[in-house]
Amino acid sequence: MCSRRLVTADRLLPLAEGARLMRETGVRRLLVRSEQGLLVGLLSFDDVLQACAAQLTGLAAVLPRARQREALRRKPVAVPRPALPVALPPLGNGGWMQGWTAPLHAEEQGGASGGPLP
């Protein structure tokens, strides 16, 4: 269907301005005219979408390349190692450490400790 109101645009009109004109006038197609006022083409909403999609595709291609370049430039980061688990002796634990085996003290291992252990 064709609307009764024809909306025209100059052939040198930027694409964003053409999209704005479509939005403001509520049409999906603009008749494109030359500097002399002659009809030289038709700009459809689909044409605008295709042009925008092509630009977005180009922008999206930047992301993987940028990430790769940054990864090559970035110095490796040392990841801290997790702390070793600390074993606590079973003093007043209310039985929550049942089955826990305490490490051997120095004198039980046959070494000198310099005094009795508490």
Secondary structure, 3 states (H helix, E strand, C coil): CCCCCCCEEECCCCHHHHHHHHHHHCCCEEEEECCCCCEEEEEEHHHHHHHHHHHHHHHHHHHHHHHHHHHHHCCCCCCCCCCCCCCCCCCCCCCCCCCCCCCCCCCCCCCCCCCCCC
